Amino acid sequence: MGNSAARFTAGSAFLAAVAGMTAGLVAVLVTGLVVLAMHEPEADASRVQAVAPARVVQPTPIATVPVTPRPTSTAASVKAFGDVRELPDGLLCRDLKQRGYGYGATVEYWKTQQQPPRMDANRNGIPCEQLYAGTEVDAFWRQ
């Protein structure tokens, strides 16, 4: 019986060692799973946009600069031929051009006549544009 007791003790020690190693391995695996479950993945820099803190911007004071007004089209309408406001009613674009008035003066006449359609054939708000040079017409409306 002594022999079987020794075998039982040696076998028990071996089984105890295997059981202890197995328990230790299971404990490590469980701990690892718990850590992984609780661990938040690090933010991926390509998917996260940084948000800058709000910043109060003070408006820059604006300096006031005196501005000299440009002459109105009335000043351009006064020519050696007389002021367009003194011309008779009912004139056409060609009448004004034949009298030597430039495009600015013609527009002024059109305005004083309450913008009659007879002076704006295509009704686009630009009178006599077909009769005067395109550069003169464009220069007037760019003012």
Helices and strands as residue ranges (DSSP letters): H 2-38, H 73-77, G 84-86, H 93-98, H 103-112, G 117-119, H 134-141
